[in-house]
C-alpha cells in the first residue's frame, strides 16, 4: 500500500491556507478601497512578482528546479517526506542541504522523520534529537506524512493515527523548536467515493487503476471523517503549534468546511498543493463563493504545487512542466482569463483575485509562516 499513497511527478493542483475574516464593521461613511484591493495582475506580471511555492519536492542535487524558480520568480519550500518511492530520507536531506547552500535565498526546506521503531524505548528521543539537528542545519519545518493514519501499524497491528500518545512528544518538540509542522493526513475526499461520483478525472483514473487504494472499496479502514477528526484532535491538543495542512488540509472539496477549520484553529494555515482542480471544480459551480473564500482567508493560504523532481527526471522536461503548472495556476488565481482544464473537461474562468490577495497567497504568507527573509 505504501507505493501508491503519493502520486509522483508534476501536479497541476494547488493547496490553500487562509487567515481571519477581512470584513469591516459597518461605517457611516463609505470605505475607500486601496488600488491594490481592486486592481488585478495579468499574465505579463507573472515573472516579475515575488512568489513562493510552499510545497515542492526537490529530491536531487541538480540545478534544474532552482534555474526554473529563478526564471519564474519563485522561492521554494522543498519538503522531505517518509515516502518509499522517493529517495531515502538521508538522500533527500543531502539534496536539500546542497541546494540550499547553492541558493539560500531561494531554496528552503522541511525535514521529516522515520516511523521505524515507533513504540520502542527511545524512539521519540531519537526523533526529537534529529529534529533539533535539522533546525541547526536550516530546516524551517517538519513534515508528517499520511503513512501515519493510513499505513504504519503498532505492535498489535493497529493503524497508528496522528493523535496516538506516542507522537505527542514529537509535536511538542516541533513547537518548542519554533518549527512549522506540515501535516498530510487522509486523502482527497474522492478517495472515499464511488468512481462515478468523483469530481475530477485524475482521481477517477487513479483509483480505477488502483482499486486496492480506493478507500470506498475498503470500509474496514478509517473513514474520511475519521481521518479529519483525528487530525483536528491533534491540532487542538497542541495549542501554539504552527500547523500547515498540506493539500488544503484534505478539505479540498468544500471551501466552507475548510473555512470552518481555519476559523477553529487560528495558528493553522493550509497549502494548495495538488488540489487546484478541486478548487476549480467548485468555482465552475459558484465562482463568487470560491473567490470570496480566497479574499476572506487571504492571510491563511499558501500557494503550492507538489512539483517533484527525482533522480530519474529529465531536467529540460521538468523545467517545461514546472513552468506550465506555475503559469496555469497564475492564470486561474490572478487573472480573469479562461483556460481549459483537462481533468474537468471544462473551460474554467480565472478568479481575478485582487493584487493584495495574490501577494499574500503567493508570497507574504509563506514568508511569515516559515520565517524567511522577504524579497519585496
Secondary structure as the mmCIF struct_conf table of DSSP 4:
data_model
#
loop_
_struct_conf.conf_type_id
_struct_conf.id
_struct_conf.beg_label_comp_id
_struct_conf.beg_label_asym_id
_struct_conf.beg_label_seq_id
_struct_conf.end_label_comp_id
_struct_conf.end_label_asym_id
_struct_conf.end_label_seq_id
TURN_TY1_P TURN_TY1_P1 UNK A 2 UNK A 2
HELX_RH_3T_P HELX_RH_3T_P1 UNK A 3 UNK A 5
BEND BEND1 UNK A 6 UNK A 6
BEND BEND2 UNK A 9 UNK A 9
STRN STRN1 UNK A 14 UNK A 15
BEND BEND3 UNK A 20 UNK A 20
HELX_LH_PP_P HELX_LH_PP_P1 UNK A 23 UNK A 26
BEND BEND4 UNK A 28 UNK A 29
HELX_LH_PP_P HELX_LH_PP_P2 UNK A 30 UNK A 31
HELX_RH_AL_P HELX_RH_AL_P1 UNK A 35 UNK A 38
HELX_RH_3T_P HELX_RH_3T_P2 UNK A 43 UNK A 45
TURN_TY1_P TURN_TY1_P2 UNK A 46 UNK A 48
BEND BEND5 UNK A 49 UNK A 49
STRN STRN2 UNK A 51 UNK A 58
BEND BEND6 UNK A 60 UNK A 61
TURN_TY1_P TURN_TY1_P3 UNK A 63 UNK A 63
HELX_RH_AL_P HELX_RH_AL_P2 UNK A 64 UNK A 72
TURN_TY1_P TURN_TY1_P4 UNK A 73 UNK A 73
STRN STRN3 UNK A 74 UNK A 79
TURN_TY1_P TURN_TY1_P5 UNK A 84 UNK A 85
BEND BEND7 UNK A 86 UNK A 86
HELX_LH_PP_P HELX_LH_PP_P3 UNK A 87 UNK A 88
HELX_RH_AL_P HELX_RH_AL_P3 UNK A 89 UNK A 102
TURN_TY1_P TURN_TY1_P6 UNK A 104 UNK A 106
STRN STRN4 UNK A 107 UNK A 112
TURN_TY1_P TURN_TY1_P7 UNK A 116 UNK A 119
BEND BEND8 UNK A 120 UNK A 120
TURN_TY1_P TURN_TY1_P8 UNK A 121 UNK A 122
HELX_RH_AL_P HELX_RH_AL_P4 UNK A 123 UNK A 137
TURN_TY1_P TURN_TY1_P9 UNK A 138 UNK A 138
STRN STRN5 UNK A 141 UNK A 144
TURN_TY1_P TURN_TY1_P10 UNK A 146 UNK A 146
HELX_RH_AL_P HELX_RH_AL_P5 UNK A 147 UNK A 150
TURN_TY1_P TURN_TY1_P11 UNK A 151 UNK A 151
STRN STRN6 UNK A 153 UNK A 153
TURN_TY1_P TURN_TY1_P12 UNK A 155 UNK A 156
BEND BEND9 UNK A 157 UNK A 157
STRN STRN7 UNK A 159 UNK A 159
TURN_TY1_P TURN_TY1_P13 UNK A 162 UNK A 163
HELX_RH_AL_P HELX_RH_AL_P6 UNK A 165 UNK A 177
TURN_TY1_P TURN_TY1_P14 UNK A 178 UNK A 178
HELX_LH_PP_P HELX_LH_PP_P4 UNK A 179 UNK A 179
STRN STRN8 UNK A 180 UNK A 183
BEND BEND10 UNK A 186 UNK A 186
HELX_RH_3T_P HELX_RH_3T_P3 UNK A 189 UNK A 192
BEND BEND11 UNK A 193 UNK A 193
HELX_RH_3T_P HELX_RH_3T_P4 UNK A 195 UNK A 197
BEND BEND12 UNK A 199 UNK A 199
HELX_RH_AL_P HELX_RH_AL_P7 UNK A 201 UNK A 209
HELX_RH_3T_P HELX_RH_3T_P5 UNK A 211 UNK A 213
HELX_RH_3T_P HELX_RH_3T_P6 UNK A 215 UNK A 217
TURN_TY1_P TURN_TY1_P15 UNK A 219 UNK A 220
BEND BEND13 UNK A 221 UNK A 221
HELX_LH_PP_P HELX_LH_PP_P5 UNK A 222 UNK A 223
HELX_RH_AL_P HELX_RH_AL_P8 UNK A 224 UNK A 237
BEND BEND14 UNK A 238 UNK A 238
TURN_TY1_P TURN_TY1_P16 UNK A 239 UNK A 240
STRN STRN9 UNK A 242 UNK A 245
HELX_RH_AL_P HELX_RH_AL_P9 UNK A 246 UNK A 249
TURN_TY1_P TURN_TY1_P17 UNK A 250 UNK A 250
TURN_TY1_P TURN_TY1_P18 UNK A 252 UNK A 253
HELX_RH_AL_P HELX_RH_AL_P10 UNK A 255 UNK A 264
TURN_TY1_P TURN_TY1_P19 UNK A 266 UNK A 267
STRN STRN10 UNK A 268 UNK A 273
TURN_TY1_P TURN_TY1_P20 UNK A 274 UNK A 274
HELX_RH_AL_P HELX_RH_AL_P11 UNK A 276 UNK A 285
HELX_RH_AL_P HELX_RH_AL_P12 UNK A 287 UNK A 296
TURN_TY1_P TURN_TY1_P21 UNK A 297 UNK A 299
BEND BEND15 UNK A 300 UNK A 300
STRN STRN11 UNK A 301 UNK A 302
STRN STRN12 UNK A 307 UNK A 309
TURN_TY1_P TURN_TY1_P22 UNK A 311 UNK A 312
HELX_RH_AL_P HELX_RH_AL_P13 UNK A 315 UNK A 334
STRN STRN13 UNK A 338 UNK A 341
HELX_RH_3T_P HELX_RH_3T_P7 UNK A 342 UNK A 344
TURN_TY1_P TURN_TY1_P23 UNK A 345 UNK A 345
STRN STRN14 UNK A 346 UNK A 349
HELX_RH_AL_P HELX_RH_AL_P14 UNK A 355 UNK A 359
HELX_RH_PI_P HELX_RH_PI_P1 UNK A 360 UNK A 364
HELX_RH_AL_P HELX_RH_AL_P15 UNK A 365 UNK A 370
TURN_TY1_P TURN_TY1_P24 UNK A 371 UNK A 371
HELX_LH_PP_P HELX_LH_PP_P6 UNK A 372 UNK A 374
#
